Amino acid sequence: MLKERADHHGNSAVEHRIFDGRWRSVFEPATEAARDNLRNLATRVSEFVYSTPQFQEVFKQRAVHGFVPDRSVLTHAKTHQTAQTIVQMDIYRAFEFARRARVITTLDKLGAPAQLQQEVSGKAFFFDLVPAGFPTSPILFTTAMLPADQELMDFAARQGFVYSRDVDNLAFSSQRPWIKQTEIDVAREILKSHGYDTHKVRAEHPTTKRALMCGVGIYKGRLLIPGKTKRNIQSGLHHALAEAPDRFVAKTVGLLGRIIQVERRVSGSLGKYKEAFLTERYRQRQQRRWKKRK
């Protein structure tokens, strides 16, 4: 569903309402010229932020993996590859809580030029939020999270944990067979002190059962990367959900996508036995079994 809107600062954007388990909004600049200007602004902000000592320290400790160079969900998972316990939590509506004031305050503390701060404040927000879909949003969200990343990294070091974040997915891992609930609560309180909330908190033990981090599995020190067919199905499902016109169609497409994934997985695992099942010898064996039962 498409709808063009304008905020109180005069910035116009096209709103896409998509359904991926819940309704959320993705915004695009209303004109191609505005998009090009935001891309140019994103490049300048990135060059500044990546050169700061604060970012370099977090980057060197392998704490940030989303929206930064030479990092991905794969490096995020590798950081915790040999752990015994992994605790993951998601930031609730991450971009919506990265407000204009938080981003500008962080840029100011990093020493950004006043002109750059003014340009970011005037062009890169929509209703005072970091809008998902704008070219500037990834680097602005990374910037807004830097103070929280630093504090969470220090907390993890004191506890003997390893911390990393891929966009809104936070992970703590330990060589101990458990992480206490009180320690998880401290990490959540640190995030709350920076204006974020968490949900979908989960603890996993990859030494006994596969743990899944942003689509990459970890089991007994090995990374389990989905095959090309499964990635293609997931990609097609994502685009179908994004283009679904209403809730009913979105739910239908999502259900069909899950069915396809299950059928592909089952048929693939049984493929090597398929010919054996269809042979004459197999049918004869089944007939003998039925005779014995009678």
C-alpha positions as CSV (number, residue, x, y, z in Angstrom):
1,M,0.0,0.0,0.0
2,L,1.5,3.3,-1.1
3,K,0.7,6.7,0.4
4,E,2.6,10.0,0.0
5,R,3.0,12.0,3.2
6,A,4.7,15.2,4.4
7,D,6.0,15.9,7.9
8,H,6.0,19.2,9.8
9,H,9.5,20.1,8.5
10,G,8.2,19.9,4.9
11,N,10.0,16.6,4.0
12,S,7.9,14.4,1.7
13,A,8.1,10.7,1.5
14,V,6.2,7.8,0.0
15,E,5.0,5.4,2.7
16,H,4.9,1.6,2.0
17,R,2.9,-0.4,4.5
18,I,4.2,-4.0,4.5
19,F,3.3,-7.0,6.6
20,D,6.0,-9.4,7.9
21,G,4.3,-10.7,11.0
22,R,3.2,-7.2,11.9
23,W,2.4,-4.1,9.9
24,R,5.3,-1.6,9.6
25,S,6.1,1.4,7.5
26,V,8.9,1.8,5.0
27,F,9.5,5.3,3.6
28,E,11.1,6.3,0.3
29,P,12.0,9.9,-0.7
30,A,9.2,11.4,-2.8
31,T,11.5,12.4,-5.7
32,E,14.7,11.0,-7.3
33,A,16.5,14.2,-6.7
34,A,15.7,13.9,-3.0
35,R,17.0,10.4,-3.0
36,D,20.3,11.4,-4.7
37,N,20.8,14.2,-2.1
38,L,20.2,11.8,0.8
39,R,22.7,9.3,-0.8
40,N,25.3,12.0,-1.0
41,L,24.6,13.0,2.6
42,A,24.8,9.4,3.8
43,T,28.3,9.1,2.2
44,R,29.5,12.2,4.0
45,V,28.1,11.1,7.3
46,S,29.6,7.6,6.9
47,E,33.1,9.0,6.1
48,F,32.9,11.2,9.3
49,V,31.6,8.5,11.6
50,Y,33.9,5.7,10.4
51,S,36.9,8.0,11.0
52,T,36.1,8.7,14.7
53,P,38.0,6.9,17.5
54,Q,34.7,5.9,19.1
55,F,33.6,4.0,16.1
56,Q,37.1,2.5,15.5
57,E,37.2,1.1,19.0
58,V,33.8,-0.6,18.7
59,F,34.6,-1.8,15.2
60,K,38.0,-3.2,16.3
61,Q,36.3,-5.2,19.0
62,R,34.0,-6.8,16.4
63,A,30.9,-5.4,18.2
64,V,29.2,-3.9,15.2
65,H,28.2,-5.9,12.1
66,G,25.2,-4.3,10.5
67,F,25.4,-1.4,8.0
68,V,29.2,-1.2,8.3
69,P,32.0,-2.1,5.8
70,D,33.4,-5.6,5.6
71,R,30.8,-7.0,8.1
72,S,27.7,-9.1,7.6
73,V,25.4,-11.6,9.4
74,L,28.2,-14.2,8.8
75,T,30.8,-12.2,10.7
76,H,28.2,-11.6,13.4
77,A,27.7,-15.4,13.8
78,K,31.4,-16.1,13.6
79,T,32.0,-13.9,16.7
80,H,30.0,-16.5,18.7
81,Q,31.0,-19.6,16.8
82,T,32.7,-21.4,19.7
83,A,30.5,-20.3,22.6
84,Q,28.6,-22.7,24.9
85,T,25.7,-20.3,25.6
86,I,24.3,-17.5,23.4
87,V,21.7,-15.0,24.5
88,Q,20.0,-13.0,21.8
89,M,17.6,-10.1,22.0
90,D,16.0,-7.8,19.5
91,I,15.6,-4.0,19.8
92,Y,11.9,-3.2,19.7
93,R,11.1,-1.0,16.7
94,A,14.7,0.0,16.5
95,F,14.5,2.8,13.9
96,E,11.4,4.3,15.4
97,F,13.3,4.9,18.7
98,A,16.4,6.4,17.0
99,R,15.0,9.9,17.3
100,R,16.3,13.1,15.8
101,A,17.5,14.4,19.2
102,R,19.5,11.2,19.9
103,V,21.2,11.2,16.6
104,I,22.1,14.9,16.6
105,T,23.4,14.7,20.2
106,T,25.6,11.7,19.3
107,L,27.0,13.5,16.2
108,D,27.8,16.5,18.3
109,K,29.6,14.4,20.9
110,L,31.6,12.8,18.1
111,G,32.7,16.3,16.9
112,A,30.7,16.5,13.7
113,P,30.8,19.9,11.9
114,A,27.8,22.1,12.7
115,Q,26.9,22.3,9.0
116,L,26.7,18.6,8.7
117,Q,24.5,18.4,11.8
118,Q,22.2,21.0,10.4
119,E,21.9,19.2,7.1
120,V,21.2,15.8,8.7
121,S,18.6,17.4,11.0
122,G,16.8,19.1,8.1
123,K,16.8,16.3,5.5
124,A,17.3,12.9,7.0
125,F,14.3,12.5,9.4
126,F,10.6,12.1,9.0
127,F,8.4,13.1,11.8
128,D,11.6,13.3,14.0
129,L,12.2,9.5,13.4
130,V,14.9,7.7,11.5
131,P,12.7,6.5,8.6
132,A,13.3,2.9,7.5
133,G,14.0,3.1,3.7
134,F,15.9,6.4,3.6
135,P,19.5,6.1,2.3
136,T,20.7,7.9,5.4
137,S,18.9,5.7,7.9
138,P,21.5,2.9,8.2
139,I,24.4,5.1,9.1
140,L,22.3,7.3,11.4
141,F,21.0,4.3,13.3
142,T,24.6,3.0,13.7
143,T,25.6,6.5,14.9
144,A,22.7,6.6,17.5
145,M,23.7,3.2,18.8
146,L,27.4,3.9,19.3
147,P,27.1,5.0,23.0
148,A,24.9,1.9,23.8
149,D,27.3,-0.4,21.9
150,Q,30.3,1.0,24.0
151,E,28.5,0.5,27.3
152,L,27.3,-3.0,26.4
153,M,30.7,-3.9,25.2
154,D,32.2,-2.8,28.5
155,F,29.6,-4.7,30.5
156,A,30.3,-7.8,28.4
157,A,34.0,-7.5,29.1
158,R,33.4,-7.3,32.8
159,Q,31.3,-10.4,32.8
160,G,33.6,-12.4,30.5
161,F,31.1,-12.3,27.7
162,V,31.4,-11.6,24.0
163,Y,29.1,-8.9,22.6
164,S,28.1,-8.1,19.0
165,R,25.2,-6.5,17.2
166,D,23.8,-6.9,13.7
167,V,21.4,-4.0,13.1
168,D,18.7,-4.6,15.8
169,N,19.9,-8.1,16.8
170,L,22.1,-8.1,20.0
171,A,24.0,-11.2,21.1
172,F,26.0,-12.1,24.2
173,S,27.9,-15.3,24.4
174,S,29.8,-17.1,27.1
175,Q,32.0,-20.2,27.5
176,R,29.9,-21.0,30.6
177,P,27.0,-23.4,30.2
178,W,24.6,-20.6,31.3
179,I,24.1,-16.9,31.5
180,K,22.2,-15.7,34.6
181,Q,18.8,-13.9,34.2
182,T,20.2,-11.1,36.4
183,E,23.0,-10.5,33.8
184,I,20.4,-10.4,31.0
185,D,18.4,-7.9,33.0
186,V,21.4,-5.6,33.4
187,A,22.0,-5.6,29.6
188,R,18.3,-4.7,29.0
189,E,18.5,-1.9,31.6
190,I,21.6,-0.5,29.8
191,L,19.6,-0.4,26.6
192,K,16.6,1.2,28.3
193,S,18.9,3.9,29.7
194,H,19.7,4.8,26.1
195,G,16.1,5.0,25.1
196,Y,15.6,1.5,23.6
197,D,13.5,-1.5,24.6
198,T,14.1,-5.2,23.9
199,H,11.9,-8.2,23.0
200,K,12.3,-11.7,21.8
201,V,15.0,-12.5,24.4
202,R,16.2,-16.1,23.9
203,A,19.0,-18.3,25.3
204,E,20.5,-21.1,23.2
205,H,23.1,-23.8,23.7
206,P,24.9,-24.5,20.3
207,T,26.9,-27.4,21.8
208,T,23.7,-29.5,22.2
209,K,21.2,-27.9,19.7
210,R,21.5,-25.7,16.7
211,A,21.4,-21.9,17.4
212,L,20.1,-19.6,14.7
213,M,21.6,-16.1,14.4
214,C,20.1,-13.9,11.7
215,G,19.6,-16.9,9.4
216,V,23.0,-18.5,10.1
217,G,23.1,-21.6,12.2
218,I,25.8,-22.5,14.8
219,Y,26.2,-26.1,16.0
220,K,29.2,-27.5,17.9
221,G,31.6,-24.9,16.6
222,R,30.4,-25.0,13.0
223,L,28.5,-22.4,11.0
224,L,25.5,-23.8,9.1
225,I,24.8,-21.5,6.1
226,P,21.4,-22.0,4.3
227,G,21.8,-23.3,0.8
228,K,21.1,-21.3,-2.4
229,T,17.6,-22.8,-2.9
230,K,16.5,-21.9,0.6
231,R,17.9,-18.4,0.3
232,N,16.1,-17.9,-3.0
233,I,12.8,-19.0,-1.4
234,Q,13.3,-16.7,1.5
235,S,14.1,-13.8,-0.8
236,G,11.1,-14.4,-2.9
237,L,8.9,-14.7,0.1
238,H,10.2,-11.4,1.5
239,H,9.5,-9.5,-1.7
240,A,6.0,-11.1,-2.0
241,L,5.2,-10.0,1.5
242,A,6.5,-6.5,0.8
243,E,4.2,-6.2,-2.2
244,A,1.1,-7.7,-0.7
245,P,-1.8,-5.2,-0.9
246,D,-3.6,-6.1,2.3
247,R,-3.4,-8.2,5.5
248,F,-5.3,-11.2,4.1
249,V,-3.0,-11.5,1.0
250,A,0.1,-11.0,3.1
251,K,-0.9,-13.8,5.5
252,T,-1.7,-16.1,2.6
253,V,1.6,-15.5,0.9
254,G,3.4,-16.0,4.2
255,L,1.7,-19.3,4.8
256,L,2.4,-20.5,1.2
257,G,6.1,-19.5,1.7
258,R,6.3,-21.6,4.8
259,I,4.7,-24.6,3.1
260,I,7.1,-24.3,0.2
261,Q,10.1,-24.3,2.6
262,V,8.8,-27.3,4.5
263,E,8.1,-29.3,1.3
264,R,11.5,-28.4,-0.2
265,R,13.3,-29.5,3.0
266,V,11.3,-32.8,3.3
267,S,11.6,-33.7,-0.4
268,G,15.3,-32.9,-0.3
269,S,16.0,-35.2,2.7
270,L,14.0,-38.0,1.2
271,G,15.3,-37.6,-2.3
272,K,18.0,-40.3,-2.0
273,Y,15.4,-42.8,-0.9
274,K,12.8,-42.0,-3.6
275,E,14.0,-44.5,-6.2
276,A,14.2,-47.3,-3.6
277,F,10.6,-46.7,-2.5
278,L,9.4,-47.1,-6.1
279,T,11.2,-50.3,-7.0
280,E,9.5,-53.6,-7.5
281,R,11.5,-55.2,-4.7
282,Y,10.1,-52.6,-2.2
283,R,6.5,-53.3,-3.3
284,Q,7.0,-57.0,-2.9
285,R,8.3,-56.6,0.5
286,Q,5.3,-54.5,1.5
287,Q,3.0,-57.2,0.1
288,R,4.7,-59.9,2.3
289,R,4.3,-57.7,5.4
290,W,0.6,-57.3,4.7
291,K,0.2,-61.0,4.3
292,K,1.8,-61.7,7.7
293,R,-0.5,-59.2,9.3
294,K,-3.5,-60.9,7.9
